[in-house]
Each structure stands twice: as structure tokens, then as C-alpha cells.
């Protein structure tokens, strides 16, 4: 089973670059949408994909959709490497016995990485 999370962003290309360069994600599909907008699907693990949509498209064609960025927590075996390499990585903390840190995407949204 694959989980696909839809992210609505201001700059699709900048976010695709972030998820591919910082997390080693792979672009698995590009779709042209109404109005010439682009949706890009990035696989960031064997079971998780991010479907990155432009907010402008959502506002025009799907105004009923909430643009709120979901609160995401990723679990990683490469926890220490990610912490060392992510420019925006916060301090490592422990919550209920699990090490974790937060980070920001290029648009200032916060996400969390926890140690597997």
C-alpha cells in the first residue's frame, strides 16, 4: 500500500527540489492540470508519495479544498544523517522515548522526523 499526501504550495518547482535533494525523493509523475498548472508526484519512501499541487490551481479549480498544510511526522532509519544535512533541522529532543527534530520546507512549513 502506498500513502499519497497532497501538499498545496506556492512554488511547486522549489518544493519538488527540496523533497528530492534533501530527502532523496524521486519524481514519479508530472501531470498537466487545467489552466496549464503542474502537479508533481514525488516518492519519498517505498510507501509514501507527496503529490505537490500549486495553491493557485486549488483556489481556482477546487475552492472547496482546504489549503492547510498537514502536520506530518516522518520516521527514518537515517535520522542522524538527516539531522546533520538538513539546513533547517531543529534541536533533537526526546518525546515519550522517541528522538525527533523538526525542520522547515522552503515555504516555512514545519514537519517532524523521528528516529525509527
C-alpha positions in Angstrom: 0.0 0.0 0.0 1.2 3.5 -0.8 0.1 6.6 1.0 -0.1 9.7 -1.1 -0.2 13.0 0.7 -1.4 16.1 -1.2 0.6 19.2 -0.4 -0.6 22.6 -1.7 2.3 25.1 -2.2 3.1 28.4 -3.7 6.1 27.2 -5.7 5.8 23.6 -7.0 9.3 23.5 -8.5 11.0 24.8 -5.4 9.2 22.2 -3.2 10.0 19.4 -5.6 13.7 20.4 -5.5 13.6 20.4 -1.7 12.0 17.0 -1.3 14.2 15.4 -3.9 17.5 17.0 -2.8 17.0 16.9 0.9 15.2 13.6 1.3 16.4 11.7 -1.8 12.9 11.7 -3.2 12.2 10.6 -6.8 9.8 12.3 -9.2 7.5 9.5 -10.3 4.9 11.6 -12.3 4.2 15.0 -13.7 0.7 15.9 -14.6 -0.6 18.9 -16.5 -3.7 20.2 -15.0 -6.4 22.6 -16.2 -5.0 26.1 -16.9 -1.5 24.7 -17.6 -0.8 24.1 -13.9 1.6 21.2 -12.9 1.1 18.6 -10.3 4.3 16.6 -9.4 4.3 13.4 -7.5 7.5 12.7 -5.5 8.1 9.3 -3.9 10.0 9.8 -0.6 9.9 6.2 0.5 8.7 2.8 -0.7 5.2 3.5 0.8 4.9 7.3 0.8 4.4 9.8 -2.0 3.9 13.6 -2.0 1.5 15.0 -4.6 2.5 18.6 -4.9 -0.1 21.0 -6.2 0.1 24.8 -6.8 -2.2 26.7 -4.4 -3.3 28.9 -7.3 -4.8 25.8 -9.0 -6.6 24.8 -5.9 -8.1 28.3 -5.4 -9.4 28.4 -9.0 -10.5 24.9 -9.7 -11.1 23.4 -6.2 -12.1 26.3 -3.9 -13.8 23.9 -1.5 -10.5 22.2 -0.7 -8.7 23.5 2.5 -5.2 24.6 1.7 -3.9 23.9 5.2 -0.6 22.1 5.3 -0.9 18.8 7.1 1.2 18.1 10.2 3.5 15.3 9.1 5.8 13.1 11.0 8.4 11.0 9.1 10.1 8.0 10.7 13.7 7.4 9.4 16.5 5.0 9.9 18.8 7.8 8.6 17.8 10.0 11.5 21.3 11.3 12.4 22.3 11.9 8.7 19.1 13.8 8.0 19.6 16.0 11.1 23.1 16.7 10.1 22.3 17.5 6.5 19.0 19.4 6.7 19.9 23.1 6.9 16.6 23.9 8.7 16.9 21.0 11.2 15.9 22.0 14.8 17.3 20.6 18.0 16.9 16.9 18.7 14.5 16.2 21.6 13.0 13.2 23.1 9.2 12.7 23.4 7.9 9.6 25.0 11.3 7.9 24.5 11.5 8.7 20.8 14.1 11.0 19.4 12.9 13.6 17.0 13.5 17.0 15.4 11.6 19.5 13.3 12.5 21.1 10.0 11.1 23.6 7.6 10.3 23.3 4.0 11.2 26.2 1.6 7.8 27.9 2.4 8.3 27.8 6.2 6.1 24.9 7.0 7.2 22.7 9.9 7.4 18.9 9.8 9.0 16.3 12.1 11.4 13.5 11.7 11.5 10.8 14.4 14.1 8.0 14.8 12.8 4.6 13.6 
